[in-house]
Amino acid sequence: MLYKIFVENNLIGTTQFEKSDAPMGVVIGKINFIEVDSGYKFFKNYCVENNISFTDSDEEKLILTMNIPNLKVISERGIEIIGQSKSISGMDSDIFEINIEGISYPFYEEEFPEQLKVYHEMFVEKATAQPGLGKIAAFRAKLKQLFS
């Protein structure tokens, strides 16, 4: 699904939320800018003007913002995605991502069923398929397998 990204009610881009952390109610997506030449300059100027904390490297044109209250994300169905925090990170020579944290359930389940499905396939189903292993043990086993 395509989501529109707005700052101060101005459309600045779109995302598909390709990454997630379902248990934490988090979605992360690459920003495809619309009429924004430099994501770095745009977000740095916006943060300075609106007293929003950020970390940046002017040399690398890299920025990581804290919560941007007037950042809105709207689904194709016209539903606003509301979380506890909405932030931006990225650099002009690479990509920019939007990160929404703390999306409440059951809304997360309804809006992001694919992300939830991926989580269940990676962790929950494997944990229940291994007798005697709880969810945490299965998660640790999966991490060990990935990094061995």
Beta strands, then each sheet from edge to edge (+ up, - down):
strand 1: 3-7
strand 2: 10-15
strand 3: 19-21
strand 4: 26-30
strand 5: 32-33
strand 6: 54-57
strand 7: 62-65
strand 8: 71-74
strand 9: 85-91
strand 10: 96-101
sheet 1: 5+ 2- 1+ 8-
sheet 2: 3+ 4- 10+ 9- 7+ 6-
end
